[in-house]
Amino acid sequence: MARVTLERLRKEYENDHVAVHGLDLEVGDGEFVVLVGPSGCGKSTTLRMVAGLEAPTAGRLLIGDRDVTDVPPADRDIAMVFQNYALYPHMTVRQNMGFALRLRRHARAEIARRVDDAAATLGLGPVMDRLPRQLSGGQRQRVAIGRAIVRQPQVFLFDEPLSNLDAKLRVQMRREIAALHRRLAVTVLYVTHDQVEAMTLGDRIVVMNEGRVQQADTPAAIYARPHNTFVAAFMGSPPMNLMRGSLDDGAGGADRRFRLAADPAVEIPVGGAGGGGAVAGRPLVLGVRPEHLEVTAGAAGGADAFVAVVDLVEPLGHEALVHLRAGDVELTARVAGGGGLRMGEPAAVRVDPAHVHLFDAGDGAIVARGA
Protein backbone atom coordinates (compact mmCIF):
# COMPACT_ATOMS: atom_id res chain seq x y z
CA MET A 1 0.00 0.00 0.00
CA ALA A 2 1.02 3.67 -0.21
CA ARG A 3 0.13 7.15 0.91
CA VAL A 4 -1.71 9.56 -1.39
CA THR A 5 -0.67 13.21 -1.49
CA LEU A 6 -2.67 16.02 -3.09
CA GLU A 7 -0.76 19.28 -3.45
CA ARG A 8 -2.75 22.42 -4.32
CA LEU A 9 -5.00 20.34 -6.57
CA ARG A 10 -7.40 22.48 -8.59
CA LYS A 11 -10.08 21.69 -11.15
CA GLU A 12 -11.60 24.44 -13.27
CA TYR A 13 -13.97 23.86 -16.17
CA GLU A 14 -14.34 25.85 -19.39
CA ASN A 15 -17.30 27.84 -18.08
CA ASP A 16 -15.02 29.25 -15.33
CA HIS A 17 -16.67 27.02 -12.73
CA VAL A 18 -14.06 25.97 -10.16
CA ALA A 19 -15.00 22.55 -8.77
CA VAL A 20 -11.95 22.17 -6.51
CA HIS A 21 -9.92 25.09 -5.13
CA GLY A 22 -6.25 24.23 -4.45
CA LEU A 23 -6.87 21.19 -2.24
CA ASP A 24 -4.06 19.96 0.03
CA LEU A 25 -4.49 16.52 1.56
CA GLU A 26 -2.39 13.54 2.59
CA VAL A 27 -3.89 10.07 3.06
CA GLY A 28 -1.51 7.97 5.11
CA ASP A 29 -0.38 4.47 4.22
CA GLY A 30 -3.22 2.15 5.29
CA GLU A 31 -5.48 5.04 6.35
CA PHE A 32 -9.23 5.16 5.62
CA VAL A 33 -10.13 8.75 4.69
CA VAL A 34 -13.67 9.81 3.81
CA LEU A 35 -14.50 12.84 1.67
CA VAL A 36 -17.98 14.03 2.66
CA GLY A 37 -20.16 16.96 1.72
CA PRO A 38 -23.31 17.97 -0.15
CA SER A 39 -23.84 17.42 -3.87
CA GLY A 40 -21.58 19.67 -5.92
CA CYS A 41 -19.00 20.20 -3.16
CA GLY A 42 -16.13 18.76 -5.25
CA LYS A 43 -15.62 15.42 -3.48
CA SER A 44 -16.31 13.18 -6.52
CA THR A 45 -14.25 15.45 -8.76
CA THR A 46 -11.36 15.08 -6.31
CA LEU A 47 -11.69 11.29 -6.36
CA ARG A 48 -11.83 11.24 -10.16
CA MET A 49 -8.63 13.29 -10.31
CA VAL A 50 -6.92 10.75 -8.02
CA ALA A 51 -8.19 7.97 -10.31
CA GLY A 52 -6.99 9.78 -13.43
CA LEU A 53 -10.51 10.12 -14.86
CA GLU A 54 -10.28 13.93 -14.60
CA ALA A 55 -7.17 15.95 -15.38
CA PRO A 56 -6.37 18.61 -12.76
CA THR A 57 -6.11 22.21 -13.94
CA ALA A 58 -3.25 22.80 -11.53
CA GLY A 59 -1.45 21.10 -8.67
CA ARG A 60 0.26 17.77 -8.18
CA LEU A 61 -0.82 14.25 -7.21
CA LEU A 62 1.50 11.62 -5.73
CA ILE A 63 0.94 7.96 -4.90
CA GLY A 64 3.77 6.96 -2.62
CA ASP A 65 6.73 9.01 -3.86
CA ARG A 66 5.65 8.76 -7.50
CA ASP A 67 4.16 11.79 -9.27
CA VAL A 68 1.12 10.44 -11.14
CA THR A 69 -0.45 13.78 -12.10
CA ASP A 70 -0.17 12.99 -15.82
CA VAL A 71 -0.08 9.19 -15.61
CA PRO A 72 -2.96 7.29 -17.34
CA PRO A 73 -5.49 5.62 -14.99
CA ALA A 74 -4.41 2.09 -15.93
CA ASP A 75 -0.84 2.83 -14.81
CA ARG A 76 -1.62 4.38 -11.41
CA ASP A 77 -1.96 1.10 -9.50
CA ILE A 78 -5.36 2.02 -8.06
CA ALA A 79 -8.72 0.25 -8.03
CA MET A 80 -12.07 2.03 -8.01
CA VAL A 81 -15.48 0.82 -6.80
CA PHE A 82 -18.31 2.73 -8.44
CA GLN A 83 -21.82 3.65 -7.31
CA ASN A 84 -23.44 1.62 -10.12
CA TYR A 85 -21.17 -1.46 -9.63
CA ALA A 86 -20.05 -1.40 -13.34
CA LEU A 87 -20.19 -5.20 -13.71
CA TYR A 88 -20.15 -6.88 -17.11
CA PRO A 89 -23.69 -8.30 -17.48
CA HIS A 90 -22.65 -11.22 -19.72
CA MET A 91 -19.90 -12.45 -17.38
CA THR A 92 -20.28 -14.60 -14.29
CA VAL A 93 -19.12 -13.38 -10.89
CA ARG A 94 -15.89 -15.34 -11.28
CA GLN A 95 -15.26 -13.88 -14.74
CA ASN A 96 -16.01 -10.34 -13.58
CA MET A 97 -13.61 -10.62 -10.67
CA GLY A 98 -10.78 -12.06 -12.73
CA PHE A 99 -11.21 -9.95 -15.89
CA ALA A 100 -8.64 -7.26 -15.05
CA LEU A 101 -6.05 -9.92 -14.27
CA ARG A 102 -6.72 -11.69 -17.56
CA LEU A 103 -6.16 -8.42 -19.42
CA ARG A 104 -2.78 -8.15 -17.69
CA ARG A 105 -1.99 -11.73 -18.79
CA HIS A 106 -1.58 -13.19 -15.31
CA ALA A 107 -1.25 -16.96 -15.16
CA ARG A 108 -4.52 -18.87 -14.85
CA ALA A 109 -3.49 -20.44 -11.57
CA GLU A 110 -2.66 -17.02 -10.09
CA ILE A 111 -6.00 -15.57 -11.27
CA ALA A 112 -7.90 -18.51 -9.76
CA ARG A 113 -6.05 -18.19 -6.45
CA ARG A 114 -6.67 -14.45 -6.12
CA VAL A 115 -10.33 -14.73 -7.12
CA ASP A 116 -10.97 -17.60 -4.71
CA ASP A 117 -9.23 -15.73 -1.87
CA ALA A 118 -11.34 -12.60 -2.49
CA ALA A 119 -14.52 -14.68 -2.78
CA ALA A 120 -13.80 -16.35 0.56
CA THR A 121 -13.15 -12.98 2.20
CA LEU A 122 -16.45 -11.55 0.90
CA GLY A 123 -18.60 -14.65 1.29
CA LEU A 124 -19.24 -14.98 -2.46
CA GLY A 125 -18.48 -18.69 -2.81
CA PRO A 126 -22.09 -19.83 -3.49
CA VAL A 127 -22.69 -17.27 -6.28
CA MET A 128 -19.46 -17.47 -8.29
CA ASP A 129 -21.16 -18.96 -11.37
CA ARG A 130 -24.11 -16.56 -11.44
CA LEU A 131 -24.60 -13.55 -13.71
CA PRO A 132 -24.99 -10.05 -12.18
CA ARG A 133 -28.74 -9.99 -12.92
CA GLN A 134 -29.13 -13.03 -10.67
CA LEU A 135 -27.62 -11.24 -7.66
CA SER A 136 -29.03 -8.94 -4.99
CA GLY A 137 -27.77 -5.37 -4.69
CA GLY A 138 -25.53 -6.28 -1.77
CA GLN A 139 -24.04 -9.23 -3.65
CA ARG A 140 -23.33 -7.05 -6.69
CA GLN A 141 -21.52 -4.56 -4.48
CA ARG A 142 -19.44 -7.36 -2.97
CA VAL A 143 -18.49 -8.49 -6.47
CA ALA A 144 -17.41 -4.95 -7.36
CA ILE A 145 -15.30 -4.81 -4.20
CA GLY A 146 -13.89 -8.27 -4.91
CA ARG A 147 -12.87 -7.19 -8.40
CA ALA A 148 -10.88 -4.39 -6.79
CA ILE A 149 -9.31 -6.68 -4.18
CA VAL A 150 -7.96 -9.23 -6.68
CA ARG A 151 -5.92 -6.51 -8.39
CA GLN A 152 -4.01 -5.88 -5.13
CA PRO A 153 -3.58 -2.15 -5.88
CA GLN A 154 -1.77 0.40 -3.77
CA VAL A 155 -4.93 2.49 -3.25
CA PHE A 156 -8.66 1.71 -3.16
CA LEU A 157 -11.11 4.41 -4.28
CA PHE A 158 -14.83 4.20 -3.41
CA ASP A 159 -17.32 6.53 -5.12
CA GLU A 160 -20.59 6.48 -3.12
CA PRO A 161 -20.70 2.66 -3.26
CA LEU A 162 -23.71 2.23 -0.95
CA SER A 163 -26.11 4.86 -2.26
CA ASN A 164 -28.12 2.35 -4.34
CA LEU A 165 -28.77 0.03 -1.38
CA ASP A 166 -31.68 0.07 1.06
CA ALA A 167 -31.14 1.33 4.62
CA LYS A 168 -30.71 -2.09 6.26
CA LEU A 169 -28.26 -3.28 3.60
CA ARG A 170 -26.26 -0.05 3.84
CA VAL A 171 -25.68 -0.72 7.55
CA GLN A 172 -24.57 -4.28 6.79
CA MET A 173 -22.23 -3.20 3.98
CA ARG A 174 -20.70 -0.47 6.16
CA ARG A 175 -19.75 -3.13 8.68
CA GLU A 176 -18.31 -5.34 5.96
CA ILE A 177 -16.25 -2.54 4.39
CA ALA A 178 -14.89 -1.54 7.82
CA ALA A 179 -14.00 -5.16 8.63
CA LEU A 180 -12.37 -5.56 5.21
CA HIS A 181 -10.20 -2.49 5.78
CA ARG A 182 -9.06 -3.79 9.16
CA ARG A 183 -8.22 -7.18 7.64
CA LEU A 184 -6.37 -5.92 4.56
CA ALA A 185 -4.85 -2.71 6.06
CA VAL A 186 -5.33 -0.98 2.70
CA THR A 187 -5.17 2.72 1.84
CA VAL A 188 -8.73 3.92 1.14
CA LEU A 189 -10.16 7.19 -0.17
CA TYR A 190 -13.95 7.01 0.12
CA VAL A 191 -16.54 9.51 -1.14
CA THR A 192 -20.05 9.86 0.28
CA HIS A 193 -22.71 12.49 0.90
CA ASP A 194 -23.98 10.47 3.88
CA GLN A 195 -22.47 11.84 7.11
CA VAL A 196 -23.44 8.65 9.01
CA GLU A 197 -21.29 6.63 6.60
CA ALA A 198 -18.47 9.10 7.08
CA MET A 199 -18.67 8.96 10.89
CA THR A 200 -18.79 5.16 11.07
CA LEU A 201 -16.16 4.31 8.45
CA GLY A 202 -13.42 6.91 8.41
CA ASP A 203 -10.20 7.05 10.40
CA ARG A 204 -10.32 10.66 9.31
CA ILE A 205 -13.05 12.75 7.67
CA VAL A 206 -12.55 15.57 5.19
CA VAL A 207 -15.64 17.81 5.11
CA MET A 208 -15.93 19.72 1.84
CA ASN A 209 -18.15 22.54 0.63
CA GLU A 210 -17.99 24.53 -2.62
CA GLY A 211 -14.69 22.94 -3.59
CA ARG A 212 -12.88 23.73 -0.35
CA VAL A 213 -11.97 21.71 2.73
CA GLN A 214 -13.93 22.96 5.74
CA GLN A 215 -12.31 20.62 8.27
CA ALA A 216 -10.17 17.46 8.23
CA ASP A 217 -10.04 15.52 11.48
CA THR A 218 -11.12 12.36 13.28
CA PRO A 219 -14.88 11.67 13.42
CA ALA A 220 -14.95 12.33 17.17
CA ALA A 221 -13.16 15.68 16.84
CA ILE A 222 -15.35 16.85 13.97
CA TYR A 223 -18.50 16.01 15.92
CA ALA A 224 -17.37 17.51 19.22
CA ARG A 225 -15.29 20.46 17.97
CA PRO A 226 -16.53 21.69 14.57
CA HIS A 227 -14.51 24.54 13.06
CA ASN A 228 -17.50 26.42 11.64
CA THR A 229 -21.28 26.44 11.32
CA PHE A 230 -21.20 24.47 8.06
CA VAL A 231 -19.45 21.51 9.69
CA ALA A 232 -21.65 21.84 12.80
CA ALA A 233 -24.84 21.71 10.73
CA PHE A 234 -23.72 19.07 8.23
CA MET A 235 -22.16 16.51 10.58
CA GLY A 236 -24.57 14.90 13.02
CA SER A 237 -28.02 13.36 12.76
CA PRO A 238 -29.96 15.36 13.78
CA PRO A 239 -27.56 18.26 13.17
CA MET A 240 -26.40 20.78 15.74
CA ASN A 241 -28.97 23.40 16.76
CA LEU A 242 -27.87 26.88 15.67
CA MET A 243 -29.34 30.08 17.12
CA ARG A 244 -28.44 33.66 16.23
CA GLY A 245 -27.95 36.24 18.95
CA SER A 246 -25.30 37.91 21.10
CA LEU A 247 -23.44 37.32 24.35
CA ASP A 248 -24.41 39.40 27.35
CA ASP A 249 -21.32 39.73 29.54
CA GLY A 250 -23.07 41.79 32.22
CA ALA A 251 -22.87 39.05 34.81
CA GLY A 252 -19.30 38.12 33.87
CA GLY A 253 -17.42 35.12 35.23
CA ALA A 254 -19.09 31.77 34.68
CA ASP A 255 -22.61 33.20 34.39
CA ARG A 256 -22.62 34.61 30.89
CA ARG A 257 -25.88 34.54 28.97
CA PHE A 258 -26.75 34.40 25.29
CA ARG A 259 -29.66 36.55 24.09
CA LEU A 260 -31.58 35.26 21.08
CA ALA A 261 -31.82 37.75 18.21
CA ALA A 262 -35.33 36.50 17.43
CA ASP A 263 -36.50 37.07 21.02
CA PRO A 264 -34.11 39.09 23.26
CA ALA A 265 -36.22 38.12 26.26
CA VAL A 266 -34.85 34.59 25.93
CA GLU A 267 -31.55 34.28 27.79
CA ILE A 268 -29.53 31.08 27.59
CA PRO A 269 -26.85 30.43 30.24
CA VAL A 270 -23.55 29.54 28.53
CA GLY A 271 -21.24 29.32 31.54
CA GLY A 272 -17.75 30.60 30.86
CA ALA A 273 -17.92 30.36 27.06
CA GLY A 274 -16.49 33.52 25.48
CA GLY A 275 -14.31 34.09 28.53
CA GLY A 276 -12.93 37.55 29.04
CA GLY A 277 -15.85 39.15 27.23
CA ALA A 278 -13.88 39.32 23.99
CA VAL A 279 -16.95 38.36 21.95
CA ALA A 280 -19.58 40.10 24.06
CA GLY A 281 -22.06 42.22 22.11
CA ARG A 282 -21.05 41.06 18.62
CA PRO A 283 -23.43 39.02 16.41
CA LEU A 284 -22.90 35.33 17.15
CA VAL A 285 -24.43 31.93 16.50
CA LEU A 286 -24.88 29.61 19.46
CA GLY A 287 -24.53 25.92 18.64
CA VAL A 288 -25.59 22.98 20.81
CA ARG A 289 -26.09 19.30 19.95
CA PRO A 290 -29.57 17.76 20.51
CA GLU A 291 -28.26 15.52 23.28
CA HIS A 292 -27.05 18.56 25.22
CA LEU A 293 -30.54 20.02 25.60
CA GLU A 294 -32.60 19.04 28.66
CA VAL A 295 -36.34 19.32 28.04
CA THR A 296 -39.06 18.98 30.67
CA ALA A 297 -42.81 19.39 30.33
CA GLY A 298 -44.34 22.65 31.55
CA ALA A 299 -43.40 26.31 31.57
CA ALA A 300 -41.82 26.42 35.05
CA GLY A 301 -38.17 26.00 34.21
CA GLY A 302 -36.37 28.37 36.55
CA ALA A 303 -33.68 30.95 35.87
CA ASP A 304 -31.43 28.57 33.93
CA ALA A 305 -34.12 27.61 31.37
CA PHE A 306 -36.27 29.17 28.67
CA VAL A 307 -39.74 28.19 27.50
CA ALA A 308 -40.45 26.68 24.07
CA VAL A 309 -43.46 25.04 22.45
CA VAL A 310 -43.37 21.36 21.43
CA ASP A 311 -43.97 21.12 17.66
CA LEU A 312 -43.46 17.39 17.19
CA VAL A 313 -42.39 14.30 19.14
CA GLU A 314 -40.79 11.48 17.13
CA PRO A 315 -40.64 8.29 19.26
CA LEU A 316 -37.61 6.10 18.45
CA GLY A 317 -38.05 3.48 21.16
CA HIS A 318 -35.43 4.17 23.85
CA GLU A 319 -35.50 7.90 23.06
CA ALA A 320 -37.52 10.50 21.20
CA LEU A 321 -36.55 13.39 18.97
CA VAL A 322 -38.44 16.43 20.21
CA HIS A 323 -38.84 19.39 17.86
CA LEU A 324 -39.40 22.70 19.63
CA ARG A 325 -40.01 26.32 18.75
CA ALA A 326 -39.00 29.40 20.76
CA GLY A 327 -40.24 32.40 18.79
CA ASP A 328 -38.72 32.00 15.33
CA VAL A 329 -36.05 29.58 16.57
CA GLU A 330 -36.49 25.87 15.85
CA LEU A 331 -34.67 23.30 17.99
CA THR A 332 -34.32 19.52 18.16
CA ALA A 333 -33.57 17.63 21.37
CA ARG A 334 -32.92 13.98 22.21
CA VAL A 335 -35.09 12.99 25.17
CA ALA A 336 -35.03 9.61 26.89
CA GLY A 337 -38.34 7.86 26.36
CA GLY A 338 -40.16 11.04 25.41
CA GLY A 339 -40.36 12.79 28.77
CA GLY A 340 -44.16 13.05 28.74
CA LEU A 341 -43.95 15.88 26.21
CA ARG A 342 -46.99 16.60 24.03
CA MET A 343 -47.42 18.53 20.80
CA GLY A 344 -48.59 22.12 21.26
CA GLU A 345 -47.71 22.26 24.95
CA PRO A 346 -44.97 24.35 26.60
CA ALA A 347 -41.67 22.87 27.73
CA ALA A 348 -38.73 24.19 29.73
CA VAL A 349 -35.42 23.93 27.85
CA ARG A 350 -32.00 23.97 29.51
CA VAL A 351 -28.73 24.13 27.60
CA ASP A 352 -25.68 22.33 28.99
CA PRO A 353 -23.17 25.23 29.18
CA ALA A 354 -20.22 22.82 29.09
CA HIS A 355 -21.14 21.85 25.52
CA VAL A 356 -22.02 25.16 23.85
CA HIS A 357 -20.24 26.48 20.76
CA LEU A 358 -20.12 30.15 19.79
CA PHE A 359 -19.56 30.95 16.10
CA ASP A 360 -19.08 34.28 14.36
CA ALA A 361 -22.36 35.26 12.69
CA GLY A 362 -20.49 36.58 9.63
CA ASP A 363 -18.05 33.93 8.45
CA GLY A 364 -19.34 31.11 10.67
CA ALA A 365 -15.94 30.41 12.25
CA ILE A 366 -15.71 29.13 15.83
CA VAL A 367 -14.84 31.83 18.38
CA ALA A 368 -15.43 30.12 21.74
CA ARG A 369 -16.62 26.88 23.35
CA GLY A 370 -17.87 25.67 26.69
CA ALA A 371 -15.62 23.77 29.07
Secondary structure, 3 states (H helix, E strand, C coil): CCCEEEEEEEEECCCCCEEEEEEEEEECCCCEEEEECCCCCCHHHHHHHHHCCCCCCEEEEEECCEECCCCCHHHCCEEEECCCCCCCCCCCHHHHHHHHHHHCCCCHHHHHHHHHHHHHHHCCHHHCCCCHHHCCHHHHHHHHHHHHHHCCCCEEEEECCCCCCCHHHHHHHHHHHHHHHHHHCCEEEEEECCHHHHHHHCCEEEEEECCEEEEEECHHHHHHCCCEHHHHHHCCCCCCEEEEEEEECCCCCCCEEEEECCCCCCEEEEECCCHHHCCCCCCEEEEECHHHEEEEECCCCCCCCEEEEEEEEEECCCEEEEEEEECCEEEEEEEECCCCCCCCCEEEEEECHHHCEEEECCCCEEEEECC
